Amino acid sequence: MLDHLESQRDLYKHIHDQTLRLMNKGWRPAEIAEAIDLPPGLAERWTARGYYGSVNHNVKAVYQRYLSWYDANPCNLHPLPPARAAAKLVDYMGGAAAAIARAKADFAKGEYRWVAQVMKEVVYAEPWRNAFLYGAQELRHGVFPLPARVSMGADTLAGLTNDVFFDMMAIRLDPAKAAGRPMVINWHFTDRSEKLVLTLKNCTLSHRLGEWSDAAVASITTTRGTLDAIVLGKLTAPDAQASGALKIEGDPSRLAALFAMFEQPAGLMFDVLTPGEGRP
């Protein structure tokens, strides 16, 4: 067990230290990722194999931790978005047909990484094909339809702290629905003996644990179990209020207005090849 832990420590420290060594030489993320391999003694260990990520991936994560996404090349500061850039690039190549013909020749020579990379541009310029099996399935038959469902189960939701719970709700806020509708709401969760202030301002939802605001338009007293049931669609806020499980001091319409601003989670399946720009 100790040997396993020591090898894992050495694995991540090697990736970390060698990434920083080449960063200090001015190398960029893709260049560093291509240059670093695990040394003998680690590379042969089954527990050091790539699984959810590889050395190539982890190197880029280390780079981003210290220097963020910018690779010091100024042309990457404000590039065109993927679909527009791909259309221009494929046009420079002489069109999609010419690019595909050359890609087929490179594929026959075993240059699979390059073919996948360049065909991505053709897909983004004219989204209708790709080389990977799942991509081919998606493009021929579309995305597998899944019924709409909540993003997590009741047990998982109940396990979230209030801090994480409201962070989760914040990323579901639709700014178009929140525009021009600022509000402050106090929350008191009796089952967790915790209070917080929820603030909607500038189409952004934030919260402060352990605080209470005199400027709140509504103050809500309930339990997390009740709020979870409302979020999961198992209970409505009016029903919770009628039963006494949820009490509101102030303007009760603000809670309904707030929940109307949240997007419902989509199904798990989504398209992975065509560009995401402009989708709802």
C-alpha positions in Angstrom: 0.0 0.0 0.0 2.8 2.4 0.9 4.6 1.6 -2.3 1.4 2.4 -4.3 1.0 5.7 -2.5 4.6 6.7 -3.1 4.3 5.9 -6.8 1.2 8.0 -7.1 3.0 10.9 -5.4 6.0 10.5 -7.7 3.7 10.3 -10.7 2.0 13.6 -10.1 5.1 15.3 -8.9 7.0 14.3 -12.0 4.3 15.7 -14.2 4.1 18.9 -12.1 7.8 19.5 -11.9 8.6 18.7 -15.5 5.8 20.9 -16.8 7.1 23.8 -14.7 10.7 23.1 -16.0 9.6 23.5 -19.6 7.3 26.4 -18.7 10.3 28.3 -17.5 11.9 27.7 -20.9 9.0 29.5 -22.5 7.3 26.3 -24.0 3.6 26.4 -24.6 1.0 23.9 -23.3 0.8 21.6 -26.4 4.6 21.6 -26.8 5.1 20.6 -23.2 2.4 18.0 -23.3 4.0 16.4 -26.4 7.5 16.3 -24.7 6.7 14.8 -21.3 6.5 11.0 -20.8 6.6 9.0 -17.6 10.0 7.7 -16.6 10.9 4.1 -16.4 9.6 2.7 -13.2 6.4 4.7 -13.4 5.5 4.1 -17.0 5.3 0.3 -16.5 3.0 0.5 -13.5 -0.6 -0.5 -14.2 -1.9 2.0 -11.6 -0.2 4.9 -13.5 -2.0 4.2 -16.7 -4.2 6.9 -18.3 -7.9 6.5 -17.5 -10.0 9.6 -17.3 -7.0 11.6 -18.4 -3.5 11.0 -19.7 -0.1 12.6 -19.1 -0.7 14.8 -22.1 -4.0 16.0 -20.5 -2.6 16.5 -17.1 0.4 18.5 -18.3 -2.0 21.1 -19.8 -3.9 21.2 -16.5 -0.7 22.0 -14.6 0.1 24.8 -17.1 -3.4 26.3 -16.7 -3.1 26.2 -12.9 -0.2 28.6 -13.0 -0.6 30.6 -16.2 -4.3 30.2 -17.0 -5.5 29.6 -20.5 -3.3 32.1 -22.3 -0.3 30.5 -24.0 1.5 33.9 -24.6 0.8 33.9 -28.3 -1.1 37.2 -28.9 -3.0 35.8 -31.8 -4.9 33.6 -29.2 -6.1 36.6 -27.2 -9.1 37.3 -29.3 -9.5 34.6 -32.1 -12.6 34.1 -34.1 -15.1 31.7 -32.6 -14.8 28.1 -33.8 -17.5 28.0 -36.5 -16.5 31.3 -38.1 -12.8 30.5 -37.9 -13.4 27.0 -39.5 -15.3 28.5 -42.4 -12.4 30.8 -43.2 -9.8 28.1 -42.7 -11.6 25.6 -45.0 -12.0 28.3 -47.6 -8.2 29.0 -47.4 -7.7 25.2 -47.9 -9.6 25.4 -51.2 -13.0 24.2 -49.8 -14.2 21.2 -48.0 -13.9 18.7 -50.9 -10.2 19.6 -51.3 -9.6 19.3 -47.5 -11.3 15.9 -47.3 -9.4 14.5 -50.3 -6.1 15.5 -48.7 -7.3 14.1 -45.3 -8.1 10.7 -46.9 -4.5 10.5 -48.2 -3.1 11.4 -44.8 -5.4 8.9 -43.2 -4.0 6.2 -45.5 -0.6 7.1 -44.2 -1.6 6.7 -40.6 -1.7 10.4 -39.7 -4.8 9.9 -37.6 -4.2 12.7 -35.1 -3.9 15.3 -37.9 -6.9 13.9 -39.8 -9.0 14.2 -36.7 -7.7 17.8 -36.1 -8.3 19.0 -39.6 -11.6 17.3 -40.2 -12.9 19.1 -37.1 -12.5 22.3 -39.1 -14.5 20.8 -42.0 -17.2 19.7 -39.5 -17.4 23.2 -38.0 -17.4 24.9 -41.4 -19.9 22.4 -42.9 -21.2 20.3 -39.9 -22.0 16.9 -41.4 -19.1 14.4 -40.9 -16.3 13.3 -38.7 -13.9 10.3 -38.3 -14.7 9.1 -34.8 -17.3 6.3 -34.5 -19.5 8.1 -32.1 -19.2 11.2 -34.1 -20.2 9.3 -37.3 -23.2 7.8 -35.5 -24.3 11.2 -34.2 -24.0 12.9 -37.6 -25.8 10.1 -39.5 -28.6 9.6 -37.0 -28.6 12.6 -34.7 -28.3 12.8 -30.9 -30.0 10.0 -29.0 -33.2 11.6 -27.5 -33.5 11.4 -23.8 -36.5 12.6 -21.7 -35.9 15.7 -19.7 -34.9 14.9 -16.1 -33.4 16.6 -13.1 -29.6 16.7 -13.0 -29.3 14.6 -9.8 -31.3 12.4 -7.5 -32.9 13.3 -4.2 -30.1 11.7 -2.1 -27.4 13.6 -4.0 -29.2 16.9 -3.7 -29.8 16.4 0.0 -26.0 15.8 0.5 -25.2 19.2 -0.9 -24.3 21.9 1.6 -26.4 25.1 1.3 -23.3 26.8 -0.1 -22.9 24.3 -2.9 -26.7 24.1 -3.4 -27.0 27.9 -4.2 -23.9 27.8 -6.4 -25.7 25.1 -8.4 -28.8 27.2 -8.7 -26.8 30.2 -9.8 -25.5 28.5 -12.9 -29.1 27.7 -13.9 -30.1 31.4 -13.9 -31.2 32.7 -17.3 -29.9 36.3 -17.5 -32.5 37.3 -20.0 -35.3 36.5 -17.5 -33.4 38.1 -14.6 -32.7 41.4 -16.4 -33.9 44.5 -14.5 -35.3 42.4 -11.7 -32.9 42.7 -8.7 -33.9 41.3 -5.4 -32.6 40.2 -2.0 -34.1 37.2 -0.2 -33.2 35.9 3.3 -33.2 32.2 3.9 -33.4 30.4 7.2 -33.1 26.6 7.1 -34.3 25.3 10.5 -33.1 21.7 10.0 -29.5 22.9 9.4 -29.6 25.9 11.7 -28.2 28.1 9.0 -29.1 31.5 7.5 -28.0 33.1 4.3 -28.7 36.1 2.1 -29.4 35.5 -1.5 -28.8 38.5 -3.8 -29.9 38.8 -7.5 -28.1 41.8 -9.0 -26.8 42.5 -12.5 -28.3 39.2 -13.7 -26.1 37.3 -11.3 -27.1 35.3 -8.3 -24.8 35.3 -5.3 -25.2 34.4 -1.6 -23.5 35.1 1.8 -23.7 32.4 4.4 -24.4 33.4 8.0 -25.9 36.8 7.1 -29.3 38.4 7.2 -30.4 41.5 5.3 -32.8 44.2 6.5 -33.2 45.2 2.8 -34.6 41.8 1.8 -37.9 41.8 -0.1 -38.8 38.4 1.4 -37.5 36.3 4.3 -38.1 32.6 4.0 -38.1 30.0 6.7 -38.1 26.3 5.7 -36.0 23.2 5.6 -33.6 22.0 3.0 -35.8 19.0 2.5 -38.7 21.2 1.6 -36.6 23.3 -0.8 -35.1 20.1 -2.4 -38.6 18.8 -3.0 -39.6 22.0 -4.7 -36.5 21.9 -6.9 -37.1 18.3 -7.8 -40.7 19.1 -8.8 -42.2 16.9 -6.0 -43.7 19.8 -4.2 -44.9 23.3 -5.2 -44.0 26.4 -3.2 -47.7 27.3 -2.7 -48.5 23.8 -1.4 -45.4 24.0 0.9 -46.6 27.4 2.1 -50.1 26.1 2.7 -48.9 23.2 4.8 -46.7 25.5 6.9 -43.5 23.8 5.6 -42.4 27.1 4.1 -43.1 30.5 5.6 -42.6 33.8 3.8 -42.4 37.2 5.4 -42.6 40.0 2.9 -43.5 39.7 -0.8 -44.4 36.0 -1.5 -44.4 36.6 -5.3 -40.7 37.1 -5.3 -40.0 33.4 -4.7 -42.1 32.4 -7.6 -40.5 35.1 -9.7 -37.0 33.8 -8.8 -37.8 30.2 -9.6 -39.2 31.2 -13.0 -35.8 32.6 -13.9 -34.1 29.2 -13.6 -33.5 26.9 -16.6 -34.5 23.3 -16.2 -31.6 20.8 -16.6 -31.4 19.1 -20.0 -30.9 15.4 -20.6 -27.5 13.9 -20.4 -27.0 13.5 -24.2 -25.9 16.4 -26.3 -24.2 16.9 -29.6 -20.4 16.8 -29.4 -19.3 17.6 -33.0 -21.3 20.5 -34.3 -20.5 24.0 -32.9 -22.4 25.2 -29.9 -22.6 28.9 -30.8 -26.1 30.3 -31.0 -27.9 27.3 -29.5 -30.5 28.1 -26.9 
